[in-house]
Amino acid sequence: MTQEKMRKVIAACVSAATVLFVLLFTYLIYQWVTLAVLNEREQKLQDEITRLEQTLEDDTKVAEHYESELMKQWLAIQQGWRVEEEEDD
């Protein structure tokens, strides 16, 4: 192999390695950006789940409050219903 051919082969290998490196580095950066976006989306969804669980817990407490006998009677009086006392025989 002559010096000229050897230089051409080395130049071709270096340029191919450079192109491969650039492509792989670009793909790596793309993966990092995708991972960051997905992590942010996951965090937002976790926050939303936490908020909805808290709302559900609060609404359950409110529902239990309104389902109590005393509150039912109070709401009936507010609506103009007449609440009769039970007579003990």
N, CA, C and O atoms as a GROMACS GRO file, in nm:
protein
  356
    1MET      N    1   0.084  -0.116   0.000
    1MET     CA    2   0.000   0.000   0.000
    1MET      C    3   0.090   0.124   0.000
    1MET      O    4   0.186   0.133   0.076
    2THR      N    5   0.058   0.214  -0.084
    2THR     CA    6   0.140   0.334  -0.096
    2THR      C    7   0.100   0.436   0.009
    2THR      O    8  -0.005   0.425   0.072
    3GLN      N    9   0.184   0.534   0.025
    3GLN     CA   10   0.158   0.641   0.121
    3GLN      C   11   0.029   0.715   0.087
    3GLN      O   12  -0.048   0.751   0.177
    4GLU      N   13   0.006   0.737  -0.039
    4GLU     CA   14  -0.113   0.811  -0.082
    4GLU      C   15  -0.240   0.734  -0.045
    4GLU      O   16  -0.335   0.791   0.008
    5LYS      N   17  -0.241   0.603  -0.074
    5LYS     CA   18  -0.357   0.521  -0.040
    5LYS      C   19  -0.378   0.516   0.111
    5LYS      O   20  -0.491   0.521   0.160
    6MET      N   21  -0.268   0.507   0.184
    6MET     CA   22  -0.276   0.500   0.331
    6MET      C   23  -0.338   0.628   0.387
    6MET      O   24  -0.422   0.621   0.477
    7ARG      N   25  -0.300   0.742   0.335
    7ARG     CA   26  -0.357   0.870   0.379
    7ARG      C   27  -0.506   0.878   0.347
    7ARG      O   28  -0.584   0.925   0.430
    8LYS      N   29  -0.545   0.833   0.229
    8LYS     CA   30  -0.687   0.835   0.191
    8LYS      C   31  -0.770   0.744   0.283
    8LYS      O   32  -0.880   0.781   0.324
    9VAL      N   33  -0.717   0.626   0.314
    9VAL     CA   34  -0.789   0.533   0.402
    9VAL      C   35  -0.802   0.593   0.542
    9VAL      O   36  -0.909   0.586   0.603
   10ILE      N   37  -0.694   0.651   0.593
   10ILE     CA   38  -0.698   0.713   0.726
   10ILE      C   39  -0.794   0.831   0.727
   10ILE      O   40  -0.870   0.847   0.822
   11ALA      N   41  -0.792   0.913   0.625
   11ALA     CA   42  -0.883   1.028   0.616
   11ALA      C   43  -1.028   0.981   0.609
   11ALA      O   44  -1.115   1.041   0.671
   12ALA      N   45  -1.054   0.876   0.536
   12ALA     CA   46  -1.190   0.822   0.526
   12ALA      C   47  -1.236   0.767   0.661
   12ALA      O   48  -1.350   0.789   0.701
   13CYS      N   49  -1.146   0.697   0.730
   13CYS     CA   50  -1.182   0.642   0.862
   13CYS      C   51  -1.208   0.753   0.963
   13CYS      O   52  -1.304   0.745   1.041
   14VAL      N   53  -1.124   0.854   0.962
   14VAL     CA   54  -1.143   0.966   1.056
   14VAL      C   55  -1.272   1.039   1.027
   14VAL      O   56  -1.346   1.073   1.119
   15SER      N   57  -1.301   1.065   0.901
   15SER     CA   58  -1.426   1.136   0.868
   15SER      C   59  -1.547   1.050   0.901
   15SER      O   60  -1.648   1.103   0.949
   16ALA      N   61  -1.540   0.920   0.878
   16ALA     CA   62  -1.652   0.831   0.913
   16ALA      C   63  -1.672   0.827   1.064
   16ALA      O   64  -1.785   0.830   1.112
   17ALA      N   65  -1.562   0.820   1.138
   17ALA     CA   66  -1.571   0.819   1.285
   17ALA      C   67  -1.628   0.951   1.336
   17ALA      O   68  -1.707   0.952   1.430
   18THR      N   69  -1.588   1.062   1.273
   18THR     CA   70  -1.640   1.194   1.314
   18THR      C   71  -1.790   1.203   1.288
   18THR      O   72  -1.864   1.251   1.374
   19VAL      N   73  -1.834   1.159   1.174
   19VAL     CA   74  -1.977   1.162   1.142
   19VAL      C   75  -2.055   1.072   1.239
   19VAL      O   76  -2.161   1.110   1.287
   20LEU      N   77  -2.001   0.954   1.267
   20LEU     CA   78  -2.066   0.864   1.360
   20LEU      C   79  -2.075   0.924   1.500
   20LEU      O   80  -2.178   0.915   1.566
   21PHE      N   81  -1.965   0.988   1.544
   21PHE     CA   82  -1.964   1.053   1.675
   21PHE      C   83  -2.067   1.165   1.682
   21PHE      O   84  -2.139   1.176   1.781
   22VAL      N   85  -2.074   1.246   1.578
   22VAL     CA   86  -2.171   1.357   1.577
   22VAL      C   87  -2.314   1.303   1.581
   22VAL      O   88  -2.397   1.356   1.655
   23LEU      N   89  -2.342   1.200   1.505
   23LEU     CA   90  -2.476   1.141   1.505
   23LEU      C   91  -2.512   1.082   1.641
   23LEU      O   92  -2.623   1.102   1.691
   24LEU      N   93  -2.420   1.009   1.700
   24LEU     CA   94  -2.446   0.950   1.831
   24LEU      C   95  -2.462   1.057   1.940
   24LEU      O   96  -2.547   1.044   2.027
   25PHE      N   97  -2.380   1.162   1.933
   25PHE     CA   98  -2.391   1.270   2.030
   25PHE      C   99  -2.524   1.344   2.015
   25PHE      O  100  -2.586   1.381   2.115
   26THR      N  101  -2.566   1.365   1.891
   26THR     CA  102  -2.696   1.428   1.866
   26THR      C  103  -2.809   1.343   1.921
   26THR      O  104  -2.902   1.395   1.982
   27TYR      N  105  -2.802   1.213   1.900
   27TYR     CA  106  -2.904   1.122   1.953
   27TYR      C  107  -2.905   1.124   2.106
   27TYR      O  108  -3.012   1.119   2.167
   28LEU      N  109  -2.788   1.131   2.168
   28LEU     CA  110  -2.779   1.136   2.313
   28LEU      C  111  -2.845   1.263   2.367
   28LEU      O  112  -2.918   1.257   2.465
   29ILE      N  113  -2.818   1.376   2.303
   29ILE     CA  114  -2.881   1.502   2.345
   29ILE      C  115  -3.033   1.493   2.329
   29ILE      O  116  -3.106   1.539   2.417
   30TYR      N  117  -3.080   1.435   2.220
   30TYR     CA  118  -3.224   1.417   2.199
   30TYR      C  119  -3.284   1.332   2.312
   30TYR      O  120  -3.392   1.364   2.362
   31GLN      N  121  -3.218   1.227   2.351
   31GLN     CA  122  -3.267   1.142   2.459
   31GLN      C  123  -3.272   1.218   2.591
   31GLN      O  124  -3.367   1.201   2.668
   32TRP      N  125  -3.172   1.300   2.619
   32TRP     CA  126  -3.172   1.378   2.742
   32TRP      C  127  -3.289   1.477   2.746
   32TRP      O  128  -3.355   1.491   2.849
   33VAL      N  129  -3.314   1.543   2.634
   33VAL     CA  130  -3.424   1.637   2.627
   33VAL      C  131  -3.558   1.564   2.645
   33VAL      O  132  -3.645   1.610   2.718
   34THR      N  133  -3.573   1.450   2.579
   34THR     CA  134  -3.695   1.372   2.592
   34THR      C  135  -3.716   1.327   2.736
   34THR      O  136  -3.827   1.333   2.787
   35LEU      N  137  -3.610   1.282   2.800
   35LEU     CA  138  -3.619   1.238   2.939
   35LEU      C  139  -3.659   1.353   3.031
   35LEU      O  140  -3.740   1.335   3.121
   36ALA      N  141  -3.603   1.471   3.008
   36ALA     CA  142  -3.637   1.587   3.089
   36ALA      C  143  -3.784   1.625   3.072
   36ALA      O  144  -3.851   1.656   3.170
   37VAL      N  145  -3.833   1.622   2.950
   37VAL     CA  146  -3.973   1.654   2.924
   37VAL      C  147  -4.065   1.552   2.991
   37VAL      O  148  -4.166   1.588   3.052
   38LEU      N  149  -4.030   1.425   2.979
   38LEU     CA  150  -4.113   1.320   3.041
   38LEU      C  151  -4.110   1.329   3.193
   38LEU      O  152  -4.213   1.306   3.257
   39ASN      N  153  -3.996   1.361   3.251
   39ASN     CA  154  -3.989   1.378   3.397
   39ASN      C  155  -4.076   1.494   3.443
   39ASN      O  156  -4.143   1.486   3.546
   40GLU      N  157  -4.074   1.603   3.367
   40GLU     CA  158  -4.157   1.718   3.402
   40GLU      C  159  -4.305   1.682   3.393
   40GLU      O  160  -4.384   1.720   3.479
   41ARG      N  161  -4.342   1.611   3.288
   41ARG     CA  162  -4.481   1.569   3.271
   41ARG      C  163  -4.523   1.474   3.384
   41ARG      O  164  -4.634   1.485   3.436
   42GLU      N  165  -4.434   1.382   3.422
   42GLU     CA  166  -4.465   1.290   3.532
   42GLU      C  167  -4.485   1.366   3.662
   42GLU      O  168  -4.576   1.334   3.739
   43GLN      N  169  -4.401   1.466   3.688
   43GLN     CA  170  -4.415   1.545   3.810
   43GLN      C  171  -4.547   1.621   3.812
   43GLN      O  172  -4.612   1.629   3.915
   44LYS      N  173  -4.586   1.677   3.698
   44LYS     CA  174  -4.714   1.748   3.691
   44LYS      C  175  -4.829   1.653   3.717
   44LYS      O  176  -4.924   1.688   3.787
   45LEU      N  177  -4.822   1.532   3.662
   45LEU     CA  178  -4.928   1.434   3.684
   45LEU      C  179  -4.933   1.389   3.829
   45LEU      O  180  -5.041   1.370   3.884
   46GLN      N  181  -4.817   1.372   3.892
   46GLN     CA  182  -4.814   1.335   4.033
   46GLN      C  183  -4.876   1.446   4.119
   46GLN      O  184  -4.950   1.417   4.213
   47ASP      N  185  -4.846   1.571   4.086
   47ASP     CA  186  -4.906   1.684   4.158
   47ASP      C  187  -5.057   1.685   4.141
   47ASP      O  188  -5.131   1.710   4.236
   48GLU      N  189  -5.102   1.658   4.019
   48GLU     CA  190  -5.247   1.654   3.992
   48GLU      C  191  -5.313   1.541   4.068
   48GLU      O  192  -5.423   1.559   4.122
   49ILE      N  193  -5.250   1.425   4.074
   49ILE     CA  194  -5.305   1.312   4.149
   49ILE      C  195  -5.314   1.346   4.297
   49ILE      O  196  -5.415   1.316   4.362
   50THR      N  197  -5.211   1.408   4.350
   50THR     CA  198  -5.212   1.448   4.491
   50THR      C  199  -5.325   1.548   4.518
   50THR      O  200  -5.395   1.537   4.619
   51ARG      N  201  -5.341   1.644   4.428
   51ARG     CA  202  -5.447   1.743   4.445
   51ARG      C  203  -5.584   1.678   4.440
   51ARG      O  204  -5.672   1.711   4.521
   52LEU      N  205  -5.604   1.586   4.346
   52LEU     CA  206  -5.734   1.520   4.334
   52LEU      C  207  -5.762   1.430   4.454
   52LEU      O  208  -5.876   1.422   4.499
   53GLU      N  209  -5.660   1.362   4.505
   53GLU     CA  210  -5.680   1.280   4.625
   53GLU      C  211  -5.718   1.367   4.744
   53GLU      O  212  -5.803   1.328   4.824
   54GLN      N  213  -5.657   1.484   4.757
   54GLN     CA  214  -5.691   1.575   4.866
   54GLN      C  215  -5.833   1.626   4.851
   54GLN      O  216  -5.908   1.634   4.948
   55THR      N  217  -5.872   1.660   4.728
   55THR     CA  218  -6.008   1.706   4.703
   55THR      C  219  -6.109   1.596   4.736
   55THR      O  220  -6.213   1.623   4.796
   56LEU      N  221  -6.079   1.474   4.698
   56LEU     CA  222  -6.166   1.361   4.728
   56LEU      C  223  -6.181   1.342   4.878
   56LEU      O  224  -6.291   1.318   4.928
   57GLU      N  225  -6.069   1.351   4.950
   57GLU     CA  226  -6.074   1.336   5.095
   57GLU      C  227  -6.158   1.446   5.159
   57GLU      O  228  -6.239   1.420   5.248
   58ASP      N  229  -6.137   1.571   5.114
   58ASP     CA  230  -6.215   1.683   5.167
   58ASP      C  231  -6.364   1.667   5.136
   58ASP      O  232  -6.448   1.690   5.223
   59ASP      N  233  -6.395   1.627   5.013
   59ASP     CA  234  -6.535   1.610   4.976
   59ASP      C  235  -6.601   1.495   5.052
   59ASP      O  236  -6.720   1.501   5.083
   60THR      N  237  -6.524   1.391   5.084
   60THR     CA  238  -6.577   1.281   5.163
   60THR      C  239  -6.613   1.329   5.303
   60THR      O  240  -6.716   1.291   5.358
   61LYS      N  241  -6.526   1.414   5.361
   61LYS     CA  242  -6.556   1.469   5.494
   61LYS      C  243  -6.682   1.556   5.490
   61LYS      O  244  -6.766   1.549   5.580
   62VAL      N  245  -6.694   1.637   5.385
   62VAL     CA  246  -6.813   1.722   5.372
   62VAL      C  247  -6.938   1.636   5.354
   62VAL      O  248  -7.042   1.665   5.413
   63ALA      N  249  -6.928   1.532   5.274
   63ALA     CA  250  -7.042   1.444   5.252
   63ALA      C  251  -7.083   1.374   5.382
   63ALA      O  252  -7.202   1.362   5.411
   64GLU      N  253  -6.986   1.329   5.459
   64GLU     CA  254  -7.017   1.266   5.588
   64GLU      C  255  -7.084   1.365   5.681
   64GLU      O  256  -7.174   1.329   5.757
   65HIS      N  257  -7.040   1.491   5.675
   65HIS     CA  258  -7.101   1.595   5.758
   65HIS      C  259  -7.248   1.615   5.721
   65HIS      O  260  -7.335   1.621   5.808
   66TYR      N  261  -7.275   1.624   5.591
   66TYR     CA  262  -7.412   1.648   5.548
   66TYR      C  263  -7.501   1.525   5.564
   66TYR      O  264  -7.624   1.537   5.568
   67GLU      N  265  -7.441   1.407   5.573
   67GLU     CA  266  -7.521   1.286   5.591
   67GLU      C  267  -7.555   1.260   5.738
   67GLU      O  268  -7.633   1.170   5.767
   68SER      N  269  -7.500   1.336   5.828
   68SER     CA  270  -7.529   1.317   5.971
   68SER      C  271  -7.674   1.357   5.999
   68SER      O  272  -7.731   1.439   5.928
   69GLU      N  273  -7.731   1.298   6.102
   69GLU     CA  274  -7.872   1.324   6.135
   69GLU      C  275  -7.896   1.470   6.170
   69GLU      O  276  -7.994   1.529   6.126
   70LEU      N  277  -7.806   1.527   6.248
   70LEU     CA  278  -7.824   1.667   6.289
   70LEU      C  279  -7.824   1.759   6.167
   70LEU      O  280  -7.905   1.851   6.159
   71MET      N  281  -7.736   1.734   6.074
   71MET     CA  282  -7.730   1.820   5.955
   71MET      C  283  -7.852   1.799   5.867
   71MET      O  284  -7.902   1.894   5.807
   72LYS      N  285  -7.901   1.675   5.859
   72LYS     CA  286  -8.022   1.651   5.780
   72LYS      C  287  -8.139   1.729   5.838
   72LYS      O  288  -8.218   1.789   5.765
   73GLN      N  289  -8.149   1.728   5.970
   73GLN     CA  290  -8.258   1.803   6.033
   73GLN      C  291  -8.241   1.953   6.009
   73GLN      O  292  -8.338   2.022   5.979
   74TRP      N  293  -8.120   2.002   6.022
   74TRP     CA  294  -8.094   2.144   6.001
   74TRP      C  295  -8.127   2.186   5.858
   74TRP      O  296  -8.187   2.292   5.837
   75LEU      N  297  -8.089   2.104   5.760
   75LEU     CA  298  -8.120   2.135   5.620
   75LEU      C  299  -8.271   2.130   5.595
   75LEU      O  300  -8.324   2.210   5.518
   76ALA      N  301  -8.340   2.036   5.660
   76ALA     CA  302  -8.485   2.028   5.646
   76ALA      C  303  -8.551   2.154   5.701
   76ALA      O  304  -8.645   2.206   5.642
   77ILE      N  305  -8.503   2.202   5.814
   77ILE     CA  306  -8.559   2.325   5.873
   77ILE      C  307  -8.531   2.444   5.781
   77ILE      O  308  -8.618   2.529   5.763
   78GLN      N  309  -8.414   2.451   5.723
   78GLN     CA  310  -8.380   2.561   5.632
   78GLN      C  311  -8.470   2.560   5.509
   78GLN      O  312  -8.503   2.666   5.456
   79GLN      N  313  -8.509   2.442   5.463
   79GLN     CA  314  -8.593   2.430   5.345
   79GLN      C  315  -8.741   2.453   5.378
   79GLN      O  316  -8.826   2.451   5.289
   80GLY      N  317  -8.772   2.473   5.506
   80GLY     CA  318  -8.910   2.501   5.545
   80GLY      C  319  -8.986   2.376   5.584
   80GLY      O  320  -9.108   2.382   5.604
   81TRP      N  321  -8.919   2.266   5.597
   81TRP     CA  322  -8.986   2.144   5.640
   81TRP      C  323  -9.007   2.152   5.790
   81TRP      O  324  -8.933   2.220   5.863
   82ARG      N  325  -9.106   2.084   5.833
   82ARG     CA  326  -9.134   2.082   5.976
   82ARG      C  327  -9.082   1.951   6.032
   82ARG      O  328  -9.122   1.843   5.989
   83VAL      N  329  -8.994   1.960   6.126
   83VAL     CA  330  -8.934   1.841   6.186
   83VAL      C  331  -9.012   1.811   6.313
   83VAL      O  332  -9.016   1.891   6.406
   84GLU      N  333  -9.073   1.694   6.315
   84GLU     CA  334  -9.149   1.654   6.433
   84GLU      C  335  -9.062   1.568   6.522
   84GLU      O  336  -8.987   1.482   6.475
   85GLU      N  337  -9.072   1.594   6.648
   85GLU     CA  338  -8.996   1.515   6.745
   85GLU      C  339  -9.064   1.380   6.762
   85GLU      O  340  -9.187   1.370   6.762
   86GLU      N  341  -8.982   1.276   6.776
   86GLU     CA  342  -9.037   1.142   6.798
   86GLU      C  343  -9.082   1.132   6.942
   86GLU      O  344  -9.014   1.177   7.034
   87GLU      N  345  -9.195   1.074   6.960
   87GLU     CA  346  -9.247   1.059   7.096
   87GLU      C  347  -9.202   0.924   7.151
   87GLU      O  348  -9.209   0.822   7.084
   88ASP      N  349  -9.155   0.928   7.276
   88ASP     CA  350  -9.116   0.804   7.339
   88ASP      C  351  -9.238   0.748   7.410
   88ASP      O  352  -9.297   0.815   7.495
   89ASP      N  353  -9.277   0.627   7.376
   89ASP     CA  354  -9.393   0.563   7.442
   89ASP      C  355  -9.350   0.471   7.550
   89ASP      O  356  -9.434   0.409   7.616
   0.00000   0.00000   0.00000
